[in-house]
Amino acid sequence: MTHPTVDPVVSAVPYEVVEIDGRAPAALADFTGTVTLRVRGRTGEHVVCGQGTAGEHDAVVQEKSHDGLGKDVRRWRVVADGDGYLAVSS
C-alpha cells in the first residue's frame, strides 16, 4: 500500500509526531528500524515510512518511497519536545 502525500512537506519546519507504528511515541528508541510515522504540521498530516536509527539526543528517519522499502525521499531528524516529539525534514 502506498501512502500519498497530498500537500508538500516544508523542509526545516517542525512537524509534530502524532504516532509511530499506530501508537504514541514514548522514547527515541521507538524510531529504530522500519517505522511508519504520522506527522502533523502547517501543510497538514503526512505519513512517513522509512528506516530509523536512534541516538542519545535525537533519531533520524530516512523516508523511503513504496511503504519505506523504495528509494530515499527525505531525511527526518526527530527530537523530544516536552511531552511529545518533533520531526524536521531536510
N, C-alpha and C positions, 0 to 999 in steps of 0.2 A: 504494500500500500504506500502511496506517495502522499506527502503532506505538502500541498501547495502553499506558498506564501503569497497572499493577495497583495499586500502592501509591501513596499521595500523596507528593509531594515536600515536604520540610520547608524553608521559607524561612529564609534566613540561616544555614544549616548547610552546611559544605563537603562537596562530593562529589568524589571522585577522578575525573578524566577518564581513562577506560580506553583509549578510542580515539576518533579523529576520522576520519571517512570511511574506516573499515576499517583504520586503521593507528595506531600510537602517535604522539601529537603530539610534534613536535620544536621548534616555535617558536610564538610568539604569532601570527605571520602565518598559520599553518595554520588559524586560526579566522576567516578572512576569506571573505566570500561566502556562498553557500548551503552549509551544513555539516550533517552528522549526527554527533552525539556519543553515545558510550555512557558514562554516568557511574555510579559506584557509591558508595553511602552507607549510612546506617543504615536506610533504607527499601528497600534492595536496589539492583538495577540498573535504569536507565531509559534510554530512547533519547530524545534531544533533537534535533529537526530545526528549523532556522531560518536566520536571516540574521546573519552576524557581521561585526564590524569590530575591527581590532586597533590598539592604540596602543603606546607605548613600554613601559609598565609593566603593562598588562592588555589583555584583549579583552572585548568584550561580544557575547553571542549573544542575539538576540531570538527566543525559541522561538515557533513558529507551529504551528497545527493543520494537518492534511492534508499530512503529509510536508514541513512547512516552507513551504507556499505559502498557507496559510489565515490565519485571524485570530490576533492576538497572544495568546499563552498566558501566558508569563512571561519575565522578563529574567534572564540568567545573566552574572555577572562572572567571568572566568577569570584566574587569576594563576599564575605559576610557583611551584612549591613543591619545592625540592631538585631531584630528577631528574624530577619529573612536573609535573602541572598540577591545580589545584583549581578547581571551579566552584561558585559560591554563587548561589542564586536569590533573586529579590526580587519 
